């Protein structure tokens, strides 16, 4: 869904559509994606503490914890692109085509198997 909306903003020549699309992406990012990533981290820690697997008893549980922390941190860092696109779409005459393209690349990476 995120990729489809980002593609609509990237493909549209109308600045009014940009403002709506990027405002919607910003709301989705901060009210759904980031909280769910944080919830994933918290439930993973909670489940590991109350089950026999423990948090540090097995290397793979600790590896998954580190991986989730890194992924959540990277997600929060990449929210700047959405914030920048939303703010730039409201500024009249501002060229932010590079930010729009970066948002498309970031959204497409979420749905691919690229390791970077």
PANUMI-666739 format. One record per atom (N, C-alpha, C): residue number from 1; chain; atom name; x, y, z. Coordinates in steps of 0.2 Angstrom, whole numbers, plus 5000, padded with zeros to 4 digits. Atoms other than C-alpha are relative to their C-alpha. Example, Ala and Ser with C-alpha at 12.3 -4.5 7.8 and 13.67 -1.06 7.14 Angstrom:
<rs>
   seq   mol   atom     c1     c2     c3
     1     A      N   5004   4994   5000
     1     A     CA   5062   4978   5039
     1     A      C   5004   5006   5000
     2     A      N   4996   4994   4999
     2     A     CA   5068   4995   5036
     2     A      C   4996   5005   5003
</rs>
This chain:
<rs>
   seq   mol   atom     c1     c2     c3
     1     A      N   5004   4994   5000
     1     A     CA   5000   5000   5000
     1     A      C   5004   5006   5000
     2     A      N   4995   4994   4999
     2     A     CA   5014   5012   5005
     2     A      C   5003   5001   4993
     3     A      N   4996   4999   5007
     3     A     CA   5023   5009   4988
     3     A      C   4995   5003   4995
     4     A      N   5005   4997   5005
     4     A     CA   5007   5012   4978
     4     A      C   4998   5007   5001
     5     A      N   5002   4993   4998
     5     A     CA   5003   5028   4987
     5     A      C   5006   5005   4998
     6     A      N   4994   4996   5002
     6     A     CA   5021   5034   4985
     6     A      C   5001   5000   4992
     7     A      N   5000   5000   5008
     7     A     CA   5020   5029   4966
     7     A      C   4995   5005   4997
     8     A      N   5005   4995   5002
     8     A     CA   5005   5040   4964
     8     A      C   5002   5007   5001
     9     A      N   4997   4993   4999
     9     A     CA   5014   5055   4972
     9     A      C   5005   5001   4995
    10     A      N   4994   4999   5004
    10     A     CA   5029   5052   4961
    10     A      C   4998   5001   4993
    11     A      N   5003   4999   5007
    11     A     CA   5019   5050   4945
    11     A      C   4996   5006   4998
    12     A      N   5005   4995   5001
    12     A     CA   5007   5064   4947
    12     A      C   5004   5007   4999
    13     A      N   4997   4994   5002
    13     A     CA   5012   5081   4939
    13     A      C   4996   5006   5004
    14     A      N   5004   4995   4996
    14     A     CA   4999   5090   4951
    14     A      C   5003   5001   5007
    15     A      N   4997   4998   4993
    15     A     CA   5006   5099   4966
    15     A      C   4995   4999   5005
    16     A      N   5005   5001   4995
    16     A     CA   4989   5098   4975
    16     A      C   5000   4992   5002
    17     A      N   5000   5007   4999
    17     A     CA   4990   5079   4973
    17     A      C   5006   4998   5005
    18     A      N   4994   5001   4996
    18     A     CA   5008   5079   4980
    18     A      C   4998   5001   5008
    19     A      N   5001   4998   4993
    19     A     CA   5002   5088   4996
    19     A      C   4995   4995   5003
    20     A      N   5004   5005   4997
    20     A     CA   4988   5076   4999
    20     A      C   5003   4993   5001
    21     A      N   4997   5007   5000
    21     A     CA   4998   5060   4995
    21     A      C   5005   5000   5006
    22     A      N   4995   5000   4995
    22     A     CA   5013   5065   5006
    22     A      C   4998   5002   5007
    23     A      N   5003   4999   4994
    23     A     CA   5002   5071   5020
    23     A      C   4997   4993   5003
    24     A      N   5002   5007   4998
    24     A     CA   4994   5054   5020
    24     A      C   5005   4995   5002
    25     A      N   4995   5004   4999
    25     A     CA   5010   5045   5019
    25     A      C   5003   5002   5007
    26     A      N   4997   4998   4994
    26     A     CA   5017   5055   5034
    26     A      C   4995   4998   5006
    27     A      N   5005   5002   4994
    27     A     CA   5001   5051   5045
    27     A      C   5001   4992   5000
    28     A      N   5000   5008   4999
    28     A     CA   5002   5032   5040
    28     A      C   5007   4998   5003
    29     A      N   4993   5002   4997
    29     A     CA   5021   5032   5044
    29     A      C   5000   5001   5008
    30     A      N   5000   4999   4993
    30     A     CA   5019   5040   5061
    30     A      C   4995   4997   5004
    31     A      N   5005   5003   4996
    31     A     CA   5003   5033   5067
    31     A      C   4998   4993   4999
    32     A      N   5001   5007   5001
    32     A     CA   5004   5015   5060
    32     A      C   5006   4996   4999
    33     A      N   4994   5004   5002
    33     A     CA   5021   5009   5053
    33     A      C   5005   5001   5006
    34     A      N   4995   5000   4995
    34     A     CA   5032   5016   5067
    34     A      C   4997   4997   5007
    35     A      N   5002   5004   4994
    35     A     CA   5021   5011   5082
    35     A      C   4999   4993   4999
    36     A      N   5001   5007   5000
    36     A     CA   5018   4994   5075
    36     A      C   5007   4997   5000
    37     A      N   4993   5002   4999
    37     A     CA   5037   4992   5073
    37     A      C   5003   5000   5007
    38     A      N   4999   5000   4993
    38     A     CA   5039   4997   5091
    38     A      C   4997   4995   5004
    39     A      N   5003   5006   4997
    39     A     CA   5026   4985   5096
    39     A      C   5003   4994   4999
    40     A      N   4996   5007   5002
    40     A     CA   5035   4971   5087
    40     A      C   5006   4999   5004
    41     A      N   4994   5001   4995
    41     A     CA   5050   4975   5097
    41     A      C   4998   4999   5007
    42     A      N   5002   5001   4993
    42     A     CA   5041   4976   5113
    42     A      C   4997   4993   5001
    43     A      N   5003   5007   4999
    43     A     CA   5031   4960   5111
    43     A      C   5006   4995   4999
    44     A      N   4995   5005   5001
    44     A     CA   5047   4951   5105
    44     A      C   5004   4999   5007
    45     A      N   4996   5000   4994
    45     A     CA   5056   4956   5121
    45     A      C   4995   4996   5006
    46     A      N   5005   5002   4995
    46     A     CA   5040   4952   5132
    46     A      C   5000   4992   4999
    47     A      N   5001   5007   5001
    47     A     CA   5038   4935   5124
    47     A      C   5006   4996   5002
    48     A      N   4994   5004   4998
    48     A     CA   5056   4930   5126
    48     A      C   5002   5000   5007
    49     A      N   4999   5000   4993
    49     A     CA   5056   4935   5144
    49     A      C   4996   4995   5004
    50     A      N   5005   5004   4996
    50     A     CA   5041   4924   5149
    50     A      C   5000   4993   4997
    51     A      N   5000   5007   5003
    51     A     CA   5045   4908   5138
    51     A      C   5007   4997   5002
    52     A      N   4994   5004   4998
    52     A     CA   5058   4895   5141
    52     A      C   5006   5002   4995
    53     A      N   4995   4998   5005
    53     A     CA   5068   4902   5126
    53     A      C   5005   5006   5003
    54     A      N   4996   4995   4997
    54     A     CA   5074   4917   5136
    54     A      C   5002   5005   4995
    55     A      N   4998   4995   5004
    55     A     CA   5081   4933   5130
    55     A      C   5008   4999   4997
    56     A      N   4993   5001   5002
    56     A     CA   5100   4928   5130
    56     A      C   5002   4992   5000
    57     A      N   4998   5007   4999
    57     A     CA   5099   4909   5132
    57     A      C   5002   4997   4993
    58     A      N   4999   5003   5007
    58     A     CA   5099   4905   5113
    58     A      C   5003   5006   4996
    59     A      N   4997   4995   5004
    59     A     CA   5110   4915   5101
    59     A      C   4995   5003   4995
    60     A      N   5004   4997   5005
    60     A     CA   5096   4916   5088
    60     A      C   4994   5004   5003
    61     A      N   5005   4996   4997
    61     A     CA   5084   4924   5100
    61     A      C   5003   5007   5001
    62     A      N   4996   4993   5000
    62     A     CA   5097   4938   5103
    62     A      C   5001   5003   4994
    63     A      N   4999   4997   5007
    63     A     CA   5101   4939   5085
    63     A      C   4993   5003   4997
    64     A      N   5007   4997   5002
    64     A     CA   5082   4942   5081
    64     A      C   4999   5006   5004
    65     A      N   5001   4994   4996
    65     A     CA   5082   4955   5095
    65     A      C   5004   5006   4997
    66     A      N   4995   4995   5003
    66     A     CA   5097   4964   5087
    66     A      C   4997   5002   4994
    67     A      N   5002   4998   5007
    67     A     CA   5090   4963   5070
    67     A      C   4994   5004   5000
    68     A      N   5006   4996   4999
    68     A     CA   5073   4970   5076
    68     A      C   5002   5007   5002
    69     A      N   4998   4994   4997
    69     A     CA   5082   4984   5085
    69     A      C   5003   5004   4994
    70     A      N   4997   4996   5006
    70     A     CA   5092   4989   5069
    70     A      C   4995   5002   4995
    71     A      N   5005   4998   5005
    71     A     CA   5077   4988   5058
    71     A      C   4995   5005   5002
    72     A      N   5005   4994   4997
    72     A     CA   5066   4999   5069
    72     A      C   5004   5006   5000
    73     A      N   4996   4994   5001
    73     A     CA   5081   5011   5070
    73     A      C   5000   5003   4993
    74     A      N   4999   4997   5007
    74     A     CA   5083   5012   5052
    74     A      C   4993   5002   4997
    75     A      N   5007   4998   5002
    75     A     CA   5064   5014   5049
    75     A      C   4999   5007   5003
    76     A      N   5001   4993   4997
    76     A     CA   5064   5029   5061
    76     A      C   5005   5005   4997
    77     A      N   4996   4995   5004
    77     A     CA   5079   5037   5052
    77     A      C   4997   5001   4993
    78     A      N   5003   4998   5007
    78     A     CA   5070   5035   5035
    78     A      C   4993   5003   5000
    79     A      N   5006   4996   5000
    79     A     CA   5055   5044   5041
    79     A      C   5001   5007   4999
    80     A      N   4998   4993   5002
    80     A     CA   5064   5060   5038
    80     A      C   4998   5001   4993
    81     A      N   5002   4999   5007
    81     A     CA   5061   5057   5019
    81     A      C   4993   5001   5000
    82     A      N   5007   4999   5000
    82     A     CA   5043   5056   5022
    82     A      C   4998   5007   5003
    83     A      N   5001   4993   4997
    83     A     CA   5043   5072   5033
    83     A      C   5002   5005   4995
    84     A      N   4997   4995   5005
    84     A     CA   5054   5081   5020
    84     A      C   4995   5001   4994
    85     A      N   5004   5000   5006
    85     A     CA   5042   5076   5006
    85     A      C   4993   5004   5002
    86     A      N   5006   4997   4998
    86     A     CA   5027   5082   5016
    86     A      C   5000   5007   5001
    87     A      N   4999   4992   4999
    87     A     CA   5034   5099   5021
    87     A      C   5001   5003   4993
    88     A      N   4998   4997   5007
    88     A     CA   5041   5102   5003
    88     A      C   4994   5000   4996
    89     A      N   5006   5000   5004
    89     A     CA   5024   5098   4995
    89     A      C   4996   5006   5002
    90     A      N   5004   4994   4998
    90     A     CA   5016   5112   5005
    90     A      C   5004   5007   4998
    91     A      N   4996   4994   5002
    91     A     CA   5030   5125   4999
    91     A      C   4999   5001   4993
    92     A      N   5002   4998   5007
    92     A     CA   5025   5134   4983
    92     A      C   5007   5000   4996
    93     A      N   4994   4999   5005
    93     A     CA   5038   5132   4969
    93     A      C   5007   4996   5003
    94     A      N   4994   5003   4998
    94     A     CA   5050   5121   4979
    94     A      C   5001   4993   4996
    95     A      N   4998   5006   5004
    95     A     CA   5059   5107   4968
    95     A      C   5002   4995   5005
    96     A      N   4998   5006   4996
    96     A     CA   5059   5091   4978
    96     A      C   5000   4993   4996
    97     A      N   5000   5006   5004
    97     A     CA   5060   5078   4964
    97     A      C   5005   4995   5003
    98     A      N   4995   5005   4997
    98     A     CA   5075   5070   4972
    98     A      C   4997   4997   5006
    99     A      N   5004   5003   4994
    99     A     CA   5065   5067   4988
    99     A      C   4995   4996   4998
   100     A      N   5005   5005   5002
   100     A     CA   5051   5060   4979
   100     A      C   5002   4994   4997
   101     A      N   4997   5006   5002
   101     A     CA   5062   5048   4970
   101     A      C   5003   4996   5006
   102     A      N   4997   5004   4994
   102     A     CA   5071   5043   4986
   102     A      C   4994   4997   5004
   103     A      N   5006   5003   4996
   103     A     CA   5053   5040   4994
   103     A      C   4998   4994   4996
   104     A      N   5002   5006   5004
   104     A     CA   5049   5028   4979
   104     A      C   5005   4994   5001
   105     A      N   4995   5005   4999
   105     A     CA   5066   5019   4981
   105     A      C   4999   4997   5007
   106     A      N   5000   5003   4993
   106     A     CA   5064   5017   5000
   106     A      C   4993   4996   5000
   107     A      N   5006   5004   4999
   107     A     CA   5046   5011   4998
   107     A      C   5000   4993   4996
   108     A      N   4999   5006   5004
   108     A     CA   5051   4998   4984
   108     A      C   5005   4995   5004
   109     A      N   4995   5005   4997
   109     A     CA   5065   4991   4995
   109     A      C   4996   4996   5006
   110     A      N   5004   5003   4994
   110     A     CA   5052   4987   5009
   110     A      C   4997   4994   4997
   111     A      N   5003   5005   5003
   111     A     CA   5044   4975   4996
   111     A      C   5004   4995   4996
   112     A      N   4996   5004   5004
   112     A     CA   5059   4967   4989
   112     A      C   5005   4996   5004
   113     A      N   4996   5004   4996
   113     A     CA   5072   4955   4994
   113     A      C   5007   5003   5000
   114     A      N   4993   4997   5000
   114     A     CA   5087   4967   4993
   114     A      C   5002   5000   5007
   115     A      N   4998   5000   4993
   115     A     CA   5098   4966   5008
   115     A      C   5002   5007   5002
   116     A      N   4998   4993   4998
   116     A     CA   5102   4985   5008
   116     A      C   4994   5004   5000
</rs>
